[in-house]
């Protein structure tokens, strides 16, 4: 290196960095990695100019550097050792080059070579990993090894590297604390060295990436609580350091809300969704940086897709909150229990105030104006379970607003499955709203709306390709008709003398429910139209429920013809017997339909006697 000026070495390194940042699509189509290979050649030149690695560092066995190598490999040094003297300085410079060569090979899909360079980088830094000069580089090398092993689906190895990075960051901040040198500064003249503020920004960004990758690793390992915690921390830090991509940040926050929804933490879920709305609204308003590439604002399809995805997360929030309220207030036949409703009203007063303020501080995103903007969205949406129709209706209308927003992108042509799921959620919103409605006629209209949105889907779908979806929709339509029939029967029971129009309406609803339950049950038959002797676990409960409801529907048909009524009772008995016989042969099925099985046994016992009375009556007339 004595023959080459240091400025020229630095120039080669900076040129390599510039080539590394060239986007792949800007290379020739047949040579997508052209700029990466050019960068690699320059890095190899710089490496050669720096000379061989110090012997005492470079010749250690490679096995010692793996994630299972014990404390001396991924653990932390007992004390801070700064790389002083020309030998140590050369080792660190070589480590920087090895790091960039490692990343370069990973970028060109040469993972084994990339791993080799990154491991060399860590080996060269072994003694200095906690130092002001090397800690950032060491964390970045371990982060990249974590990603590499994650891509190989060796998740526990990835976890070891990433957790080591986290521990290194925490120990450095505790024992040293000052913003460390950025690796690129090793090849910058003194006058171009970074400010303390810029160093801090870059180091914090490295740590944020570490948390982001850890969140993904914990998700893979199904450590969902930890994954959510790390995801939340990442999102908070991205806002604090103004290092985020609005669309990506918003979709990650909305996705996190689904974890909180599943945990029934509705206040936290609402906060994530409100923040997602606010940050998503910044799209196109933030000037492009390394973290917010111009490309995002130039892709309207991506914008509309992400907007639709966030809307779907809001739908799930409204629907789950309403369904949770229904579960907590319904009696054993699924109707509103007024006593439970009163108990929940009394409990609500205790749920507010102090608890809210404590929980909110724990999850709050942003500060100042951003925090105010998020709060303004939150205040329009309740996180408490609705206790009456008016409260449920507010959530329903919000959910319905997002249904329309989601359907703008997820249309039937092109997004069949997504579109159907949105429509099913819309139907479910009407269904749960009907639970809170006390007027039976209005409840009927809600179920009618469900049928109106679901029936056209059965026409558009090819049952061969969308068998499971078709089954879901058939079952749901059948249940909507079933609920309407029950309501019409209850309305007729209040009248002294129901007219023929009401009777006809009840029978038509009964007929429609039977049609769709039968379509569902027929879809379970094999190609020879034979009903299975053993019903699959995934459809066992709906199949048994369909059989039970078909039995009940035949018993509810209103007819003046005794012969027809006897036929209906026989068909009803046949379906009740199927349930009882199936559960005797397959005891596991009994656990799925305990209530329906008991009623079926009762009907199998009672119906023959009723049918015999009918026969006697018919013989006498």
C-alpha positions as CSV (number, residue, x, y, z in Angstrom):
1,X,0.0,0.0,0.0
2,X,3.0,2.2,0.4
3,X,3.0,2.9,-3.4
4,X,-0.6,3.9,-3.5
5,X,-1.8,7.2,-1.9
6,X,-4.4,6.7,0.9
7,X,-6.7,9.1,-0.9
8,X,-6.8,6.8,-3.9
9,X,-7.7,3.8,-1.7
10,X,-10.5,5.9,-0.1
11,X,-11.7,6.9,-3.6
12,X,-11.9,3.3,-4.7
13,X,-13.9,2.4,-1.6
14,X,-16.4,5.3,-2.1
15,X,-16.8,4.3,-5.8
16,X,-17.6,0.7,-4.7
17,X,-20.2,2.0,-2.3
18,X,-21.8,4.1,-5.1
19,X,-22.0,1.1,-7.4
20,X,-23.4,-1.0,-4.6
21,X,-26.3,1.4,-4.3
22,X,-27.3,1.3,-8.0
23,X,-30.8,-0.3,-8.2
24,X,-31.0,-3.6,-10.1
25,X,-33.5,-2.4,-12.7
26,X,-30.9,0.3,-13.8
27,X,-28.5,-2.5,-14.9
28,X,-28.8,-4.1,-18.4
29,X,-31.6,-6.7,-18.5
30,X,-29.2,-9.5,-19.2
31,X,-26.7,-8.4,-16.6
32,X,-28.8,-7.5,-13.5
33,X,-25.8,-7.6,-11.2
34,X,-23.4,-5.7,-13.4
35,X,-23.0,-2.8,-10.9
36,X,-22.7,-5.3,-8.0
37,X,-19.8,-7.2,-9.7
38,X,-18.1,-3.9,-10.5
39,X,-18.4,-2.9,-6.9
40,X,-17.0,-6.2,-5.8
41,X,-13.9,-5.8,-8.1
42,X,-13.2,-2.5,-6.5
43,X,-13.6,-3.9,-3.0
44,X,-11.2,-6.7,-3.8
45,X,-8.7,-4.1,-5.1
46,X,-8.9,-2.2,-1.8
47,X,-8.5,-5.4,0.1
48,X,-5.4,-6.2,-1.8
49,X,-4.0,-2.8,-1.2
50,X,-4.6,-3.1,2.5
51,X,-2.4,-6.2,2.7
52,X,-3.0,-9.5,4.5
53,X,-4.9,-9.8,7.7
54,X,-2.9,-9.8,11.0
55,X,-1.9,-13.4,11.5
56,X,-3.0,-13.8,15.1
57,X,-6.6,-12.8,14.2
58,X,-7.0,-14.4,10.8
59,X,-5.7,-17.9,11.5
60,X,-8.1,-18.9,14.2
61,X,-10.3,-21.9,13.3
62,X,-13.5,-20.9,11.5
63,X,-15.6,-23.1,13.7
64,X,-15.0,-20.7,16.6
65,X,-17.0,-18.0,14.8
66,X,-20.3,-19.9,14.5
67,X,-23.3,-19.1,16.5
68,X,-22.8,-22.1,18.7
69,X,-19.2,-21.3,19.5
70,X,-19.9,-20.0,23.0
71,X,-19.3,-16.7,24.8
72,X,-16.0,-15.9,23.1
73,X,-17.7,-15.9,19.6
74,X,-21.1,-14.3,20.1
75,X,-20.9,-13.4,23.7
76,X,-19.6,-10.0,24.9
77,X,-16.1,-9.1,25.9
78,X,-15.4,-8.4,29.5
79,X,-14.0,-4.9,28.7
80,X,-13.8,-2.3,26.0
81,X,-10.7,-2.7,23.9
82,X,-10.1,0.1,21.3
83,X,-8.2,-0.9,18.1
84,X,-5.0,1.1,18.7
85,X,-1.8,0.9,16.6
86,X,-1.3,0.3,12.9
87,X,-2.0,-3.5,13.1
88,X,-5.3,-3.1,14.8
89,X,-6.3,-0.3,12.5
90,X,-5.5,-2.4,9.5
91,X,-7.6,-5.3,11.0
92,X,-10.6,-3.0,11.3
93,X,-10.3,-1.6,7.8
94,X,-10.1,-5.1,6.4
95,X,-13.2,-6.0,8.5
96,X,-15.1,-3.1,6.8
97,X,-14.1,-4.5,3.4
98,X,-15.0,-8.1,4.4
99,X,-18.4,-6.8,5.5
100,X,-19.1,-5.1,2.2
101,X,-17.9,-8.1,0.3
102,X,-20.3,-10.3,2.4
103,X,-23.3,-8.0,1.7
104,X,-22.3,-7.9,-2.0
105,X,-22.3,-11.7,-2.4
106,X,-25.6,-11.9,-0.5
107,X,-27.1,-9.3,-2.9
108,X,-26.0,-11.5,-5.9
109,X,-27.5,-14.6,-4.2
110,X,-24.1,-16.2,-3.4
111,X,-25.0,-16.9,0.2
112,X,-22.1,-19.2,1.1
113,X,-19.5,-16.7,-0.1
114,X,-21.4,-14.0,1.7
115,X,-21.4,-15.9,4.9
116,X,-17.7,-16.5,4.6
117,X,-16.9,-12.8,4.3
118,X,-19.2,-11.8,7.2
119,X,-17.6,-14.4,9.5
120,X,-14.1,-13.1,8.5
121,X,-15.3,-9.6,9.4
122,X,-16.5,-10.8,12.9
123,X,-13.2,-12.7,13.4
124,X,-11.2,-9.6,12.7
125,X,-13.3,-7.6,15.1
126,X,-13.3,-10.2,17.9
127,X,-11.2,-8.2,20.4
128,X,-12.7,-4.8,19.5
129,X,-16.4,-5.6,19.1
130,X,-17.4,-3.4,22.1
131,X,-15.2,-0.5,21.1
132,X,-16.4,3.0,19.8
133,X,-14.7,2.2,16.5
134,X,-16.2,-1.3,15.8
135,X,-19.5,-1.8,17.6
136,X,-21.7,-0.6,14.7
137,X,-19.9,-2.7,12.2
138,X,-20.1,-5.8,14.4
139,X,-23.8,-5.4,14.9
140,X,-24.4,-4.9,11.2
141,X,-22.3,-8.1,10.3
142,X,-24.3,-10.1,12.9
143,X,-27.6,-8.7,11.6
144,X,-26.7,-9.7,8.0
145,X,-25.8,-13.2,9.2
146,X,-29.1,-13.4,11.0
147,X,-31.0,-12.5,7.8
148,X,-28.9,-15.0,5.8
149,X,-29.6,-17.9,8.2
150,X,-33.3,-16.9,8.3
151,X,-33.4,-17.2,4.5
152,X,-32.0,-20.6,4.9
153,X,-34.8,-21.3,7.3
154,X,-32.3,-22.0,10.1
155,X,-34.3,-19.8,12.4
156,X,-32.5,-20.7,15.7
157,X,-29.1,-19.8,14.2
158,X,-30.5,-16.5,12.9
159,X,-31.9,-15.9,16.4
160,X,-28.5,-16.5,18.0
161,X,-26.8,-13.8,15.8
162,X,-29.6,-11.3,16.2
163,X,-29.9,-11.7,20.0
164,X,-26.1,-11.2,20.2
165,X,-26.5,-7.9,18.3
166,X,-29.2,-6.8,20.7
167,X,-27.0,-7.7,23.7
168,X,-24.0,-5.9,22.2
169,X,-26.0,-2.7,21.6
170,X,-27.4,-2.7,25.1
171,X,-24.0,-3.3,26.7
172,X,-22.4,-0.6,24.5
173,X,-25.0,1.9,25.4
174,X,-24.7,1.1,29.1
175,X,-20.9,1.1,29.3
176,X,-19.9,3.6,26.6
177,X,-22.9,5.4,25.3
178,X,-21.3,7.9,22.9
179,X,-22.4,7.7,19.2
180,X,-19.9,5.2,17.6
181,X,-18.0,5.5,14.4
182,X,-19.9,4.5,11.3
183,X,-18.0,1.8,9.3
184,X,-17.8,4.0,6.2
185,X,-15.8,6.6,8.1
186,X,-12.7,4.3,8.0
187,X,-12.3,5.5,4.4
188,X,-13.2,9.2,4.8
189,X,-10.7,12.1,5.1
190,X,-10.8,13.7,8.5
191,X,-12.7,16.8,7.3
192,X,-15.5,14.6,5.9
193,X,-16.1,12.6,9.1
194,X,-19.7,12.5,10.4
195,X,-21.1,14.7,13.1
196,X,-22.0,13.1,16.4
197,X,-25.7,13.6,15.5
198,X,-25.3,11.8,12.2
199,X,-23.4,8.9,13.8
200,X,-26.1,8.6,16.4
201,X,-28.8,8.5,13.8
202,X,-27.0,5.8,11.8
203,X,-26.3,3.7,14.9
204,X,-29.9,3.8,16.1
205,X,-31.0,2.9,12.6
206,X,-28.8,-0.2,12.8
207,X,-30.3,-1.2,16.1
208,X,-33.9,-0.6,14.8
209,X,-33.1,-3.0,11.9
210,X,-31.9,-5.5,14.5
211,X,-35.3,-5.3,16.4
212,X,-37.2,-5.5,13.1
213,X,-35.4,-8.8,12.2
214,X,-35.8,-10.2,15.7
215,X,-39.6,-9.5,15.4
216,X,-39.7,-11.7,12.3
217,X,-37.6,-14.4,13.8
218,X,-39.8,-14.6,16.9
219,X,-42.8,-14.7,14.6
220,X,-41.3,-17.7,12.8
221,X,-40.7,-19.4,16.1
222,X,-44.3,-18.7,17.1
223,X,-43.2,-16.6,20.0
224,X,-46.0,-14.2,19.2
225,X,-45.9,-12.1,22.4
226,X,-42.2,-11.4,21.8
227,X,-42.7,-10.8,18.1
228,X,-45.4,-8.2,18.8
229,X,-43.2,-6.5,21.4
230,X,-40.3,-6.2,19.0
231,X,-42.5,-5.1,16.2
232,X,-44.0,-2.4,18.4
233,X,-40.6,-1.2,19.5
234,X,-39.4,-1.1,15.9
235,X,-42.4,1.0,14.8
236,X,-41.9,3.4,17.7
237,X,-38.2,3.8,17.0
238,X,-38.8,4.4,13.3
239,X,-41.1,7.3,14.2
240,X,-38.7,8.7,16.8
241,X,-35.8,8.7,14.4
242,X,-37.9,9.8,11.4
243,X,-36.6,6.8,9.5
244,X,-39.7,5.1,7.9
245,X,-41.5,4.5,4.7
246,X,-45.1,5.7,5.2
247,X,-46.9,2.9,3.4
248,X,-44.7,0.2,4.8
249,X,-44.9,1.6,8.3
250,X,-48.7,1.9,8.1
251,X,-49.2,-1.7,6.9
252,X,-46.9,-3.0,9.7
253,X,-48.8,-1.1,12.3
254,X,-52.2,-2.3,10.9
255,X,-50.8,-5.9,10.9
256,X,-49.7,-5.5,14.5
257,X,-53.3,-4.5,15.4
258,X,-54.4,-8.0,14.4
259,X,-52.3,-9.5,17.2
260,X,-53.9,-7.1,19.7
261,X,-57.3,-7.9,18.4
262,X,-56.7,-11.7,18.8
263,X,-55.6,-10.9,22.4
264,X,-58.8,-8.8,22.9
265,X,-56.6,-5.8,23.6
266,X,-58.9,-3.4,21.7
267,X,-57.4,-0.1,23.0
268,X,-54.0,-1.1,21.7
269,X,-55.4,-2.4,18.4
270,X,-57.3,0.9,17.9
271,X,-54.1,2.9,18.6
272,X,-52.1,0.9,16.0
273,X,-54.9,1.3,13.4
274,X,-55.3,5.0,14.1
275,X,-51.5,5.5,13.7
276,X,-51.6,3.5,10.5
277,X,-54.3,5.9,9.1
278,X,-52.3,9.0,10.1
279,X,-48.9,7.7,8.7
280,X,-50.5,6.3,5.6
281,X,-51.9,9.8,5.0
282,X,-48.3,11.1,4.7
283,X,-47.7,9.1,1.5
284,X,-46.3,11.4,-1.1
285,X,-45.8,14.3,1.4
286,X,-42.4,13.2,2.7
287,X,-39.4,13.9,0.5
288,X,-37.6,10.8,-0.8
289,X,-34.7,9.6,1.3
290,X,-32.8,6.3,1.6
291,X,-35.6,5.1,3.8
292,X,-38.4,6.4,1.7
293,X,-37.6,5.6,-1.9
294,X,-39.3,7.6,-4.6
295,X,-40.7,4.3,-6.1
296,X,-43.5,4.0,-3.5
297,X,-45.2,7.2,-4.4
298,X,-45.0,6.3,-8.1
299,X,-47.0,3.1,-7.7
300,X,-50.7,3.9,-7.4
301,X,-51.7,0.2,-7.5
302,X,-49.5,-0.5,-4.4
303,X,-51.0,2.6,-2.7
304,X,-54.6,1.4,-3.3
305,X,-53.8,-2.2,-2.3
306,X,-52.2,-1.2,1.0
307,X,-55.1,1.2,1.6
308,X,-57.5,-1.8,1.1
309,X,-55.4,-4.0,3.4
310,X,-55.5,-1.4,6.2
311,X,-59.3,-1.1,5.7
312,X,-59.6,-4.8,6.1
313,X,-57.8,-4.6,9.5
314,X,-60.3,-2.0,10.6
315,X,-63.2,-4.3,9.5
316,X,-61.7,-7.0,11.7
317,X,-61.4,-4.6,14.6
318,X,-65.1,-3.5,14.4
319,X,-66.3,-7.1,13.8
320,X,-64.3,-8.7,16.6
321,X,-65.2,-6.0,19.1
322,X,-68.9,-6.5,18.3
323,X,-68.7,-10.3,18.4
324,X,-66.9,-10.2,21.7
325,X,-69.7,-8.1,23.1
326,X,-72.3,-10.6,21.8
327,X,-70.5,-13.5,23.4
328,X,-70.4,-11.8,26.7
329,X,-74.1,-10.9,26.7
330,X,-75.9,-13.8,25.0
331,X,-77.9,-16.6,26.8
332,X,-77.7,-20.3,26.0
333,X,-79.8,-19.9,22.8
334,X,-77.9,-16.9,21.5
335,X,-80.3,-14.2,22.5
336,X,-79.6,-11.0,24.4
337,X,-79.5,-11.7,28.2
338,X,-80.6,-8.5,29.9
339,X,-79.1,-9.5,33.3
340,X,-75.7,-9.9,31.7
341,X,-76.1,-6.6,29.9
342,X,-76.8,-4.8,33.2
343,X,-73.7,-6.5,34.8
344,X,-71.5,-5.3,32.0
345,X,-72.9,-1.7,32.3
346,X,-71.8,-1.7,35.9
347,X,-68.4,-3.1,35.1
348,X,-67.8,-0.5,32.4
349,X,-67.4,2.4,34.8
350,X,-64.5,0.6,36.4
351,X,-62.8,-0.1,33.0
352,X,-62.1,3.6,32.2
353,X,-59.9,6.4,33.5
354,X,-56.8,5.2,35.3
355,X,-56.3,1.9,33.4
356,X,-56.7,3.6,30.1
357,X,-54.0,6.3,30.8
358,X,-51.5,3.7,32.0
359,X,-52.1,1.3,29.1
360,X,-52.0,4.1,26.5
361,X,-48.6,5.4,27.7
362,X,-47.2,1.9,27.2
363,X,-48.1,1.7,23.5
364,X,-48.2,5.3,22.3
365,X,-46.7,6.1,18.9
366,X,-45.2,9.5,18.1
367,X,-44.9,12.8,20.0
368,X,-46.3,16.3,19.7
369,X,-48.4,17.0,16.6
370,X,-48.1,13.4,15.4
371,X,-49.4,12.1,18.7
372,X,-52.3,14.6,18.6
373,X,-53.2,13.5,15.1
374,X,-53.3,9.9,16.1
375,X,-55.4,10.7,19.2
376,X,-57.9,12.7,17.1
377,X,-58.5,9.5,15.0
378,X,-58.7,7.3,18.1
379,X,-61.3,9.6,19.8
380,X,-63.8,8.9,17.1
381,X,-63.7,5.1,17.7
382,X,-64.7,3.2,20.9
383,X,-62.5,0.5,22.2
384,X,-65.1,-0.6,24.7
385,X,-67.5,-3.5,24.0
386,X,-70.8,-2.1,22.8
387,X,-73.7,-2.7,25.2
388,X,-76.7,-1.7,23.2
389,X,-77.9,-1.2,19.6
390,X,-76.8,2.4,19.3
391,X,-73.2,1.7,20.4
392,X,-73.1,-1.4,18.2
393,X,-74.5,0.6,15.2
394,X,-71.6,3.1,15.5
395,X,-69.0,0.3,15.2
396,X,-71.1,-1.3,12.4
397,X,-71.1,1.9,10.4
398,X,-67.4,2.3,10.8
399,X,-66.8,-1.3,9.7
400,X,-69.2,-0.8,6.7
401,X,-67.3,2.3,5.7
402,X,-64.1,0.3,5.6
403,X,-65.9,-2.5,3.7
404,X,-66.7,-0.1,0.9
405,X,-63.1,1.2,1.0
406,X,-61.6,-2.4,0.8
407,X,-63.9,-3.3,-2.0
408,X,-62.6,-0.4,-4.1
409,X,-59.4,-2.4,-4.6
410,X,-60.3,-6.0,-3.8
411,X,-62.8,-6.5,-6.7
412,X,-64.3,-9.8,-7.8
413,X,-62.4,-9.6,-11.0
414,X,-58.7,-10.2,-10.1
415,X,-59.1,-10.7,-6.3
416,X,-61.8,-13.3,-6.0
417,X,-60.8,-14.7,-2.6
418,X,-60.1,-11.3,-1.0
419,X,-63.4,-9.9,-2.4
420,X,-65.4,-12.8,-1.0
421,X,-63.8,-12.5,2.5
422,X,-64.6,-8.8,2.6
423,X,-68.3,-9.5,1.6
424,X,-68.4,-12.3,4.3
425,X,-67.1,-9.8,6.9
426,X,-69.8,-7.3,5.7
427,X,-72.4,-10.1,6.2
428,X,-71.0,-10.9,9.6
429,X,-71.3,-7.2,10.6
430,X,-75.0,-7.3,9.8
431,X,-75.4,-10.6,11.6
432,X,-73.9,-9.3,14.9
433,X,-75.7,-6.0,14.6
434,X,-79.0,-8.0,14.4
435,X,-78.2,-9.5,17.8
436,X,-78.4,-6.0,19.4
437,X,-81.7,-5.1,17.5
438,X,-84.9,-5.7,19.5
439,X,-87.3,-5.1,16.6
440,X,-87.9,-8.5,14.9
441,X,-88.9,-7.0,11.6
442,X,-85.7,-4.9,11.4
443,X,-83.7,-8.0,12.3
444,X,-85.3,-9.8,9.4
445,X,-84.3,-7.0,7.1
446,X,-80.7,-7.2,8.3
447,X,-80.5,-11.0,7.4
448,X,-82.2,-10.2,4.1
449,X,-79.3,-7.8,3.3
450,X,-76.9,-10.6,4.1
451,X,-78.6,-12.9,1.7
452,X,-78.7,-10.2,-1.0
453,X,-74.9,-9.7,-0.8
454,X,-74.0,-13.4,-0.5
455,X,-76.3,-15.1,-3.1
456,X,-74.7,-13.5,-6.2
457,X,-71.3,-14.9,-5.1
458,X,-72.6,-18.5,-5.6
459,X,-73.5,-17.7,-9.2
460,X,-70.0,-16.2,-10.0
461,X,-67.9,-18.9,-8.4
462,X,-66.8,-22.1,-10.1
463,X,-67.5,-24.8,-7.5
464,X,-64.7,-27.0,-8.8
465,X,-62.0,-24.3,-8.1
466,X,-63.6,-22.6,-5.1
467,X,-65.1,-25.6,-3.3
468,X,-64.3,-24.5,0.3
469,X,-65.4,-20.9,-0.3
470,X,-68.6,-22.2,-1.9
471,X,-69.3,-24.3,1.1
472,X,-68.8,-21.4,3.5
473,X,-71.2,-19.2,1.5
474,X,-73.8,-21.9,1.1
475,X,-73.8,-22.5,4.9
476,X,-73.9,-18.8,5.7
477,X,-76.9,-18.2,3.3
478,X,-78.7,-21.2,4.7
479,X,-78.2,-19.9,8.3
480,X,-79.4,-16.4,7.3
481,X,-82.6,-17.9,5.9
482,X,-82.9,-20.1,9.0
483,X,-82.6,-17.1,11.3
484,X,-85.2,-15.2,9.2
485,X,-87.6,-18.1,9.4
486,X,-87.2,-18.3,13.2
487,X,-87.9,-14.6,13.4
488,X,-91.0,-14.9,11.2
489,X,-92.3,-17.8,13.3
490,X,-91.8,-15.7,16.5
491,X,-93.7,-12.8,14.8
492,X,-96.5,-15.1,13.8
493,X,-96.7,-16.6,17.3
494,X,-97.6,-13.1,18.6
495,X,-100.6,-12.9,16.3
496,X,-103.8,-14.6,17.2
497,X,-104.6,-15.7,13.7
498,X,-101.6,-15.5,11.2
499,X,-102.8,-15.0,7.7
500,X,-101.9,-17.2,4.7
501,X,-99.3,-14.6,3.5
502,X,-97.3,-15.1,6.7
503,X,-97.6,-18.9,6.5
504,X,-96.4,-18.8,2.9
505,X,-93.5,-16.5,3.8
506,X,-92.4,-18.9,6.6
507,X,-92.6,-21.9,4.2
508,X,-90.6,-20.0,1.5
509,X,-87.9,-19.1,4.0
510,X,-87.8,-22.7,5.2
511,X,-87.6,-24.0,1.6
512,X,-84.6,-21.6,0.9
513,X,-82.8,-22.6,4.0
514,X,-83.3,-26.3,3.2
515,X,-82.0,-25.7,-0.4
516,X,-78.7,-24.1,0.8
517,X,-78.1,-26.6,3.6
518,X,-78.7,-29.4,1.1
519,X,-76.2,-27.8,-1.3
520,X,-73.7,-27.7,1.4
521,X,-74.2,-31.3,2.5
522,X,-74.2,-32.5,-1.2
523,X,-70.8,-30.8,-1.6
524,X,-69.4,-33.3,0.9
525,X,-70.4,-36.3,-1.2
526,X,-67.7,-38.2,-3.2
527,X,-67.7,-38.3,-7.1
528,X,-70.2,-41.2,-6.9
529,X,-72.6,-38.9,-4.9
530,X,-72.1,-41.0,-1.8
531,X,-72.1,-39.3,1.6
532,X,-68.9,-40.0,3.5
533,X,-68.9,-42.5,6.3
534,X,-66.3,-40.5,8.1
535,X,-66.6,-36.7,7.9
536,X,-63.4,-34.6,7.8
537,X,-62.5,-32.8,11.0
538,X,-62.5,-29.4,9.2
539,X,-66.2,-29.7,8.2
540,X,-67.5,-32.0,11.0
541,X,-69.2,-29.3,13.1
542,X,-70.8,-27.5,10.1
543,X,-72.0,-30.8,8.6
544,X,-73.6,-31.9,11.9
545,X,-75.2,-28.5,12.4
546,X,-76.5,-28.6,8.8
547,X,-78.0,-32.1,9.5
548,X,-79.6,-30.8,12.7
549,X,-81.1,-27.7,11.2
550,X,-82.4,-29.7,8.2
551,X,-84.1,-32.0,10.7
552,X,-85.6,-29.0,12.5
553,X,-86.7,-27.3,9.3
554,X,-88.7,-30.3,8.1
555,X,-90.4,-30.3,11.4
556,X,-91.3,-26.6,11.0
557,X,-93.0,-26.8,7.6
558,X,-96.6,-25.6,7.9
559,X,-99.0,-27.8,5.9
560,X,-102.7,-28.6,6.1
561,X,-102.1,-32.0,4.4
562,X,-101.6,-34.7,7.1
563,X,-99.9,-37.1,4.7
564,X,-97.4,-34.4,3.8
565,X,-96.9,-33.6,7.4
566,X,-96.2,-37.2,8.2
567,X,-93.6,-37.4,5.4
568,X,-91.9,-34.2,6.8
569,X,-91.8,-35.7,10.3
570,X,-90.2,-38.9,8.8
571,X,-87.6,-36.9,7.0
572,X,-86.9,-34.9,10.2
573,X,-86.5,-38.2,12.2
574,X,-84.1,-39.6,9.6
575,X,-81.8,-36.6,10.0
576,X,-81.9,-36.6,13.8
577,X,-81.1,-40.4,13.7
578,X,-78.1,-39.7,11.5
579,X,-76.7,-37.4,14.1
580,X,-77.2,-39.8,17.0
581,X,-75.9,-42.8,15.0
582,X,-72.9,-40.9,13.7
583,X,-71.9,-39.8,17.2
584,X,-72.2,-43.3,18.5
585,X,-69.8,-44.6,15.8
586,X,-67.5,-41.5,16.1
587,X,-67.4,-40.3,19.8
588,X,-65.2,-37.4,18.9
589,X,-68.1,-35.9,17.0
590,X,-70.2,-35.7,20.2
591,X,-67.8,-33.1,21.6
592,X,-68.4,-30.8,18.6
593,X,-72.2,-30.7,19.0
594,X,-73.1,-31.5,22.6
595,X,-76.3,-29.4,22.7
596,X,-77.6,-30.5,19.3
597,X,-76.8,-34.1,20.1
598,X,-78.9,-34.0,23.3
599,X,-81.8,-32.4,21.4
600,X,-81.4,-35.0,18.6
601,X,-81.6,-37.9,21.1
602,X,-84.7,-36.3,22.6
603,X,-86.4,-36.0,19.1
604,X,-85.4,-39.5,18.1
605,X,-87.3,-40.6,21.3
606,X,-90.4,-38.3,20.8
607,X,-91.0,-38.3,17.0
608,X,-92.0,-41.9,16.5
609,X,-94.8,-41.5,19.1
610,X,-96.0,-38.3,17.4
611,X,-95.9,-40.0,14.0
612,X,-97.9,-42.9,15.3
613,X,-100.6,-40.5,16.6
614,X,-100.7,-39.0,13.2
615,X,-101.2,-42.3,11.5
616,X,-104.0,-43.2,13.9
617,X,-105.7,-39.8,13.3
618,X,-105.4,-40.3,9.5
619,X,-106.9,-43.8,9.7
620,X,-109.9,-42.4,11.7
621,X,-110.5,-39.7,9.1
